Amino acid sequence: MADENKHTATKKSTTVKPVYIIAGIIAVVIIIGAAYALTSSSPTVVAGDNVSVYYKGSFTNGTVFNNNFNSTPLTFIAGSNSLIPGFSNAVIGMKLNQTKTITLPVNEAYGPVNPSLFVSVPISVFGNQSNSLKVGGLVSSSTGSTGVIEAINATNVTVNFNPPLAGKALVFEIKVVKIRSA
């Protein structure tokens, strides 16, 4: 009889172990499911959403030209033409609080340098201000466009009306901080 009790005790312990294993598997499945539900239920940016982001813009050599991480977030409509196309489209598919880094080629940033936007203006147009003009200085056209003085000679001033970042590939670190559905 002692042998029978020993044998029964062994059977009980082997039948208990699979129950613990199954319970452990169920717990793992529940944890994985909960983690998936939490991450997949986070809002995702779609075209037309009103989005607020922090960003850091730099050149491909690492030089930073703009950063709003310690300032007010930039707010815009995702996928719209209110910003450079590569930036506006880059947020589509991002989740709330997600951060990513993108490199925009010239054509998705401010485009190539347009030679027709280098304008030669007679120096007489600047009147009394002609003596204070200098290369690198900013001037405004009659339409309100701002340009950079590229060259000055005795008769003309060459002004570049291209966007300052035209012709450059740009790197942006973007963090989505607010999504408002369209």
PyRosetta script that sets phi, psi and omega in degrees:
from pyrosetta import init, pose_from_sequence

init()
pose = pose_from_sequence("MADENKHTATKKSTTVKPVYIIAGIIAVVIIIGAAYALTSSSPTVVAGDNVSVYYKGSFTNGTVFNNNFNSTPLTFIAGSNSLIPGFSNAVIGMKLNQTKTITLPVNEAYGPVNPSLFVSVPISVFGNQSNSLKVGGLVSSSTGSTGVIEAINATNVTVNFNPPLAGKALVFEIKVVKIRSA")
pose.set_psi(1, -36.5)
pose.set_omega(1, 176.1)
pose.set_phi(2, -59.5)
pose.set_psi(2, -38.1)
pose.set_omega(2, 178.1)
pose.set_phi(3, -66.6)
pose.set_psi(3, -36.1)
pose.set_omega(3, 179.5)
pose.set_phi(4, -65.7)
pose.set_psi(4, -43.5)
pose.set_omega(4, 178.3)
pose.set_phi(5, -63.5)
pose.set_psi(5, -39.0)
pose.set_omega(5, 178.5)
pose.set_phi(6, -63.2)
pose.set_psi(6, -43.3)
pose.set_omega(6, -178.6)
pose.set_phi(7, -66.3)
pose.set_psi(7, -40.8)
pose.set_omega(7, 179.1)
pose.set_phi(8, -65.1)
pose.set_psi(8, -41.8)
pose.set_omega(8, 178.9)
pose.set_phi(9, -61.6)
pose.set_psi(9, -38.5)
pose.set_omega(9, 179.0)
pose.set_phi(10, -65.5)
pose.set_psi(10, -42.1)
pose.set_omega(10, 179.1)
pose.set_phi(11, -62.0)
pose.set_psi(11, -42.9)
pose.set_omega(11, -179.0)
pose.set_phi(12, -62.0)
pose.set_psi(12, -42.5)
pose.set_omega(12, -178.2)
pose.set_phi(13, -69.1)
pose.set_psi(13, -32.4)
pose.set_omega(13, 178.9)
pose.set_phi(14, -75.8)
pose.set_psi(14, -28.6)
pose.set_omega(14, 178.3)
pose.set_phi(15, -79.3)
pose.set_psi(15, -22.6)
pose.set_omega(15, 179.5)
pose.set_phi(16, -77.6)
pose.set_psi(16, -37.8)
pose.set_omega(16, -176.4)
pose.set_phi(17, -58.9)
pose.set_psi(17, -45.2)
pose.set_omega(17, 178.0)
pose.set_phi(18, -60.3)
pose.set_psi(18, -32.0)
pose.set_omega(18, 178.0)
pose.set_phi(19, -63.7)
pose.set_psi(19, -42.9)
pose.set_omega(19, 177.6)
pose.set_phi(20, -64.6)
pose.set_psi(20, -38.5)
pose.set_omega(20, 179.3)
pose.set_phi(21, -65.0)
pose.set_psi(21, -45.6)
pose.set_omega(21, 179.1)
pose.set_phi(22, -63.1)
pose.set_psi(22, -42.2)
pose.set_omega(22, 178.3)
pose.set_phi(23, -62.0)
pose.set_psi(23, -39.9)
pose.set_omega(23, 178.2)
pose.set_phi(24, -64.7)
pose.set_psi(24, -41.6)
pose.set_omega(24, 178.7)
pose.set_phi(25, -64.2)
pose.set_psi(25, -43.5)
pose.set_omega(25, 178.4)
pose.set_phi(26, -61.1)
pose.set_psi(26, -42.5)
pose.set_omega(26, 179.1)
pose.set_phi(27, -61.7)
pose.set_psi(27, -43.2)
pose.set_omega(27, 179.3)
pose.set_phi(28, -63.1)
pose.set_psi(28, -44.1)
pose.set_omega(28, 178.9)
pose.set_phi(29, -61.1)
pose.set_psi(29, -42.1)
pose.set_omega(29, 178.8)
pose.set_phi(30, -63.6)
pose.set_psi(30, -43.6)
pose.set_omega(30, -179.9)
pose.set_phi(31, -64.1)
pose.set_psi(31, -45.2)
pose.set_omega(31, 179.0)
pose.set_phi(32, -63.6)
pose.set_psi(32, -42.5)
pose.set_omega(32, 178.5)
pose.set_phi(33, -62.0)
pose.set_psi(33, -42.6)
pose.set_omega(33, 179.1)
pose.set_phi(34, -64.9)
pose.set_psi(34, -42.4)
pose.set_omega(34, 178.9)
pose.set_phi(35, -62.6)
pose.set_psi(35, -42.2)
pose.set_omega(35, 178.5)
pose.set_phi(36, -63.9)
pose.set_psi(36, -43.9)
pose.set_omega(36, -179.4)
pose.set_phi(37, -62.1)
pose.set_psi(37, -40.6)
pose.set_omega(37, 179.9)
pose.set_phi(38, -66.1)
pose.set_psi(38, -42.2)
pose.set_omega(38, -177.9)
pose.set_phi(39, -77.9)
pose.set_psi(39, -35.4)
pose.set_omega(39, -177.1)
pose.set_phi(40, -80.3)
pose.set_psi(40, -18.7)
pose.set_omega(40, 179.6)
pose.set_phi(41, -85.8)
pose.set_psi(41, -7.2)
pose.set_omega(41, 176.9)
pose.set_phi(42, -65.4)
pose.set_psi(42, 134.4)
pose.set_omega(42, -178.5)
pose.set_phi(43, -56.5)
pose.set_psi(43, 142.7)
pose.set_omega(43, 177.9)
pose.set_phi(44, -117.9)
pose.set_psi(44, 137.9)
pose.set_omega(44, -179.3)
pose.set_phi(45, -70.5)
pose.set_psi(45, 130.8)
pose.set_omega(45, 171.4)
pose.set_phi(46, -121.8)
pose.set_psi(46, 157.8)
pose.set_omega(46, 179.3)
pose.set_phi(47, -54.5)
pose.set_psi(47, 133.8)
pose.set_omega(47, -179.5)
pose.set_phi(48, 98.6)
pose.set_psi(48, -15.8)
pose.set_omega(48, 177.2)
pose.set_phi(49, -68.1)
pose.set_psi(49, 147.3)
pose.set_omega(49, 172.7)
pose.set_phi(50, -86.9)
pose.set_psi(50, 117.7)
pose.set_omega(50, -170.6)
pose.set_phi(51, -121.2)
pose.set_psi(51, 141.6)
pose.set_omega(51, 172.3)
pose.set_phi(52, -116.7)
pose.set_psi(52, 133.0)
pose.set_omega(52, -176.5)
pose.set_phi(53, -137.3)
pose.set_psi(53, 152.8)
pose.set_omega(53, 163.2)
pose.set_phi(54, -98.8)
pose.set_psi(54, 146.5)
pose.set_omega(54, 178.3)
pose.set_phi(55, -149.6)
pose.set_psi(55, 155.7)
pose.set_omega(55, 171.2)
pose.set_phi(56, -127.9)
pose.set_psi(56, 122.7)
pose.set_omega(56, 179.2)
pose.set_phi(57, -105.5)
pose.set_psi(57, 134.6)
pose.set_omega(57, 179.0)
pose.set_phi(58, -144.2)
pose.set_psi(58, 164.8)
pose.set_omega(58, 173.8)
pose.set_phi(59, -84.0)
pose.set_psi(59, 168.6)
pose.set_omega(59, -177.8)
pose.set_phi(60, -65.2)
pose.set_psi(60, -16.8)
pose.set_omega(60, 177.0)
pose.set_phi(61, -86.1)
pose.set_psi(61, 1.0)
pose.set_omega(61, 177.4)
pose.set_phi(62, 97.1)
pose.set_psi(62, -10.0)
pose.set_omega(62, 179.3)
pose.set_phi(63, -68.3)
pose.set_psi(63, 122.9)
pose.set_omega(63, -178.6)
pose.set_phi(64, -82.3)
pose.set_psi(64, 130.4)
pose.set_omega(64, 177.0)
pose.set_phi(65, -108.4)
pose.set_psi(65, -16.2)
pose.set_omega(65, 177.4)
pose.set_phi(66, -162.8)
pose.set_psi(66, 146.5)
pose.set_omega(66, -178.7)
pose.set_phi(67, -156.5)
pose.set_psi(67, 124.4)
pose.set_omega(67, 178.1)
pose.set_phi(68, -117.4)
pose.set_psi(68, 17.2)
pose.set_omega(68, -177.6)
pose.set_phi(69, -60.9)
pose.set_psi(69, -27.7)
pose.set_omega(69, 178.8)
pose.set_phi(70, -109.1)
pose.set_psi(70, 31.4)
pose.set_omega(70, -174.6)
pose.set_phi(71, -141.0)
pose.set_psi(71, -155.3)
pose.set_omega(71, 179.1)
pose.set_phi(72, -81.4)
pose.set_psi(72, 133.5)
pose.set_omega(72, 177.7)
pose.set_phi(73, -62.7)
pose.set_psi(73, 151.1)
pose.set_omega(73, 174.4)
pose.set_phi(74, -83.8)
pose.set_psi(74, 129.7)
pose.set_omega(74, -179.5)
pose.set_phi(75, -115.9)
pose.set_psi(75, 134.2)
pose.set_omega(75, -178.2)
pose.set_phi(76, -160.7)
pose.set_psi(76, 172.3)
pose.set_omega(76, 176.7)
pose.set_phi(77, -92.5)
pose.set_psi(77, 119.9)
pose.set_omega(77, -178.5)
pose.set_phi(78, -60.7)
pose.set_psi(78, 132.8)
pose.set_omega(78, 178.1)
pose.set_phi(79, 80.6)
pose.set_psi(79, 2.3)
pose.set_omega(79, -179.9)
pose.set_phi(80, -86.2)
pose.set_psi(80, 174.0)
pose.set_omega(80, 178.3)
pose.set_phi(81, -97.8)
pose.set_psi(81, 22.0)
pose.set_omega(81, 179.6)
pose.set_phi(82, -77.5)
pose.set_psi(82, -18.1)
pose.set_omega(82, 177.1)
pose.set_phi(83, -126.7)
pose.set_psi(83, 177.4)
pose.set_omega(83, 175.2)
pose.set_phi(84, -60.9)
pose.set_psi(84, 141.9)
pose.set_omega(84, -170.8)
pose.set_phi(85, -57.8)
pose.set_psi(85, -43.6)
pose.set_omega(85, -177.4)
pose.set_phi(86, -62.0)
pose.set_psi(86, -36.9)
pose.set_omega(86, -179.8)
pose.set_phi(87, -71.7)
pose.set_psi(87, -49.9)
pose.set_omega(87, -177.2)
pose.set_phi(88, -60.9)
pose.set_psi(88, -37.2)
pose.set_omega(88, -179.9)
pose.set_phi(89, -81.6)
pose.set_psi(89, -23.0)
pose.set_omega(89, -176.7)
pose.set_phi(90, -64.5)
pose.set_psi(90, -27.4)
pose.set_omega(90, -177.9)
pose.set_phi(91, -79.9)
pose.set_psi(91, -16.9)
pose.set_omega(91, -179.9)
pose.set_phi(92, -64.1)
pose.set_psi(92, 127.4)
pose.set_omega(92, -178.0)
pose.set_phi(93, 93.8)
pose.set_psi(93, -10.5)
pose.set_omega(93, 177.9)
pose.set_phi(94, -77.5)
pose.set_psi(94, 152.6)
pose.set_omega(94, 177.7)
pose.set_phi(95, -100.8)
pose.set_psi(95, 162.0)
pose.set_omega(95, 177.1)
pose.set_phi(96, -56.6)
pose.set_psi(96, 132.0)
pose.set_omega(96, -179.5)
pose.set_phi(97, 70.3)
pose.set_psi(97, 7.6)
pose.set_omega(97, 175.7)
pose.set_phi(98, -78.8)
pose.set_psi(98, 143.6)
pose.set_omega(98, 175.8)
pose.set_phi(99, -120.7)
pose.set_psi(99, 137.6)
pose.set_omega(99, 174.0)
pose.set_phi(100, -146.7)
pose.set_psi(100, 158.6)
pose.set_omega(100, 178.8)
pose.set_phi(101, -115.3)
pose.set_psi(101, 132.6)
pose.set_omega(101, 179.7)
pose.set_phi(102, -127.7)
pose.set_psi(102, 152.2)
pose.set_omega(102, 172.1)
pose.set_phi(103, -115.9)
pose.set_psi(103, 121.6)
pose.set_omega(103, -179.2)
pose.set_phi(104, -99.2)
pose.set_psi(104, 125.1)
pose.set_omega(104, 173.5)
pose.set_phi(105, -69.1)
pose.set_psi(105, 165.1)
pose.set_omega(105, -176.0)
pose.set_phi(106, -49.6)
pose.set_psi(106, -44.8)
pose.set_omega(106, -175.0)
pose.set_phi(107, -70.2)
pose.set_psi(107, -16.4)
pose.set_omega(107, 176.4)
pose.set_phi(108, -100.9)
pose.set_psi(108, -1.5)
pose.set_omega(108, 178.6)
pose.set_phi(109, -105.4)
pose.set_psi(109, -115.0)
pose.set_omega(109, -177.6)
pose.set_phi(110, -98.9)
pose.set_psi(110, 7.0)
pose.set_omega(110, 177.5)
pose.set_phi(111, 81.7)
pose.set_psi(111, 173.5)
pose.set_omega(111, 179.4)
pose.set_phi(112, -73.1)
pose.set_psi(112, 161.9)
pose.set_omega(112, 174.9)
pose.set_phi(113, -65.9)
pose.set_psi(113, 129.1)
pose.set_omega(113, -179.5)
pose.set_phi(114, -99.6)
pose.set_psi(114, 110.7)
pose.set_omega(114, -178.2)
pose.set_phi(115, -58.8)
pose.set_psi(115, -27.0)
pose.set_omega(115, -179.0)
pose.set_phi(116, -72.3)
pose.set_psi(116, -10.7)
pose.set_omega(116, 177.5)
pose.set_phi(117, -91.3)
pose.set_psi(117, 6.3)
pose.set_omega(117, 168.8)
pose.set_phi(118, -92.9)
pose.set_psi(118, 114.3)
pose.set_omega(118, -173.4)
pose.set_phi(119, -117.2)
pose.set_psi(119, 132.1)
pose.set_omega(119, 176.0)
pose.set_phi(120, -94.7)
pose.set_psi(120, 121.0)
pose.set_omega(120, -176.0)
pose.set_phi(121, -117.6)
pose.set_psi(121, 133.9)
pose.set_omega(121, 176.2)
pose.set_phi(122, -58.1)
pose.set_psi(122, 135.8)
pose.set_omega(122, -177.6)
pose.set_phi(123, -61.3)
pose.set_psi(123, -25.7)
pose.set_omega(123, 180.0)
pose.set_phi(124, -63.7)
pose.set_psi(124, -23.2)
pose.set_omega(124, 179.2)
pose.set_phi(125, -61.4)
pose.set_psi(125, -27.9)
pose.set_omega(125, -176.8)
pose.set_phi(126, -85.3)
pose.set_psi(126, -5.5)
pose.set_omega(126, 175.8)
pose.set_phi(127, 51.7)
pose.set_psi(127, -128.1)
pose.set_omega(127, -177.7)
pose.set_phi(128, -64.7)
pose.set_psi(128, -21.5)
pose.set_omega(128, -178.3)
pose.set_phi(129, -79.2)
pose.set_psi(129, -8.9)
pose.set_omega(129, -174.4)
pose.set_phi(130, -60.1)
pose.set_psi(130, -29.0)
pose.set_omega(130, 179.6)
pose.set_phi(131, -73.4)
pose.set_psi(131, -21.8)
pose.set_omega(131, -178.4)
pose.set_phi(132, -97.3)
pose.set_psi(132, 1.2)
pose.set_omega(132, 179.5)
pose.set_phi(133, -71.0)
pose.set_psi(133, 142.7)
pose.set_omega(133, 176.3)
pose.set_phi(134, -148.3)
pose.set_psi(134, 152.0)
pose.set_omega(134, 177.7)
pose.set_phi(135, -60.7)
pose.set_psi(135, 132.0)
pose.set_omega(135, -177.3)
pose.set_phi(136, 95.7)
pose.set_psi(136, -13.3)
pose.set_omega(136, 178.9)
pose.set_phi(137, -73.7)
pose.set_psi(137, 158.8)
pose.set_omega(137, 179.6)
pose.set_phi(138, -100.7)
pose.set_psi(138, 142.0)
pose.set_omega(138, 174.7)
pose.set_phi(139, -135.8)
pose.set_psi(139, 158.3)
pose.set_omega(139, 177.9)
pose.set_phi(140, -115.1)
pose.set_psi(140, 144.1)
pose.set_omega(140, 176.9)
pose.set_phi(141, -85.7)
pose.set_psi(141, 173.2)
pose.set_omega(141, 178.2)
pose.set_phi(142, -65.9)
pose.set_psi(142, -19.5)
pose.set_omega(142, 178.3)
pose.set_phi(143, -90.9)
pose.set_psi(143, -2.5)
pose.set_omega(143, 178.9)
pose.set_phi(144, 96.6)
pose.set_psi(144, -2.3)
pose.set_omega(144, 177.5)
pose.set_phi(145, -70.5)
pose.set_psi(145, 141.8)
pose.set_omega(145, 178.3)
pose.set_phi(146, -102.2)
pose.set_psi(146, 135.3)
pose.set_omega(146, 178.7)
pose.set_phi(147, -131.9)
pose.set_psi(147, 164.8)
pose.set_omega(147, 179.6)
pose.set_phi(148, -108.1)
pose.set_psi(148, 132.3)
pose.set_omega(148, 177.8)
pose.set_phi(149, -71.7)
pose.set_psi(149, 121.6)
pose.set_omega(149, -179.0)
pose.set_phi(150, -97.1)
pose.set_psi(150, -33.0)
pose.set_omega(150, -177.0)
pose.set_phi(151, -157.4)
pose.set_psi(151, 151.0)
pose.set_omega(151, 177.4)
pose.set_phi(152, -136.9)
pose.set_psi(152, 133.1)
pose.set_omega(152, 170.2)
pose.set_phi(153, -131.3)
pose.set_psi(153, -170.1)
pose.set_omega(153, -174.1)
pose.set_phi(154, -63.9)
pose.set_psi(154, -26.1)
pose.set_omega(154, -174.8)
pose.set_phi(155, -117.8)
pose.set_psi(155, -24.0)
pose.set_omega(155, -173.3)
pose.set_phi(156, -135.8)
pose.set_psi(156, 158.0)
pose.set_omega(156, 173.3)
pose.set_phi(157, -122.4)
pose.set_psi(157, 126.8)
pose.set_omega(157, 176.4)
pose.set_phi(158, -95.8)
pose.set_psi(158, 122.9)
pose.set_omega(158, -176.7)
pose.set_phi(159, -117.4)
pose.set_psi(159, 133.3)
pose.set_omega(159, 178.0)
pose.set_phi(160, -98.7)
pose.set_psi(160, 114.1)
pose.set_omega(160, 179.3)
pose.set_phi(161, -98.9)
pose.set_psi(161, 12.1)
pose.set_omega(161, 174.1)
pose.set_phi(162, -68.3)
pose.set_psi(162, 151.9)
pose.set_omega(162, 172.3)
pose.set_phi(163, -58.4)
pose.set_psi(163, 144.3)
pose.set_omega(163, -177.1)
pose.set_phi(164, -56.5)
pose.set_psi(164, -27.9)
pose.set_omega(164, -178.2)
pose.set_phi(165, -99.1)
pose.set_psi(165, 9.1)
pose.set_omega(165, 177.9)
pose.set_phi(166, -61.9)
pose.set_psi(166, 143.4)
pose.set_omega(166, 177.2)
pose.set_phi(167, 81.4)
pose.set_psi(167, 8.1)
pose.set_omega(167, -176.8)
pose.set_phi(168, -121.3)
pose.set_psi(168, 137.8)
pose.set_omega(168, 168.9)
pose.set_phi(169, -76.9)
pose.set_psi(169, 141.8)
pose.set_omega(169, -174.9)
pose.set_phi(170, -126.2)
pose.set_psi(170, 146.0)
pose.set_omega(170, 177.8)
pose.set_phi(171, -113.8)
pose.set_psi(171, 130.6)
pose.set_omega(171, 178.4)
pose.set_phi(172, -126.2)
pose.set_psi(172, 133.3)
pose.set_omega(172, 166.6)
pose.set_phi(173, -99.5)
pose.set_psi(173, 123.5)
pose.set_omega(173, -173.8)
pose.set_phi(174, -124.4)
pose.set_psi(174, 134.3)
pose.set_omega(174, 173.8)
pose.set_phi(175, -125.9)
pose.set_psi(175, 121.9)
pose.set_omega(175, 178.7)
pose.set_phi(176, -80.6)
pose.set_psi(176, 121.9)
pose.set_omega(176, -177.6)
pose.set_phi(177, -115.0)
pose.set_psi(177, -10.3)
pose.set_omega(177, 178.0)
pose.set_phi(178, -158.2)
pose.set_psi(178, 136.0)
pose.set_omega(178, 176.8)
pose.set_phi(179, -130.0)
pose.set_psi(179, 123.9)
pose.set_omega(179, 174.6)
pose.set_phi(180, -120.7)
pose.set_psi(180, 115.0)
pose.set_omega(180, -176.6)
pose.set_phi(181, -60.5)
pose.set_psi(181, 146.9)
pose.set_omega(181, -180.0)
pose.set_phi(182, -70.9)
pose.dump_pdb("model.pdb")
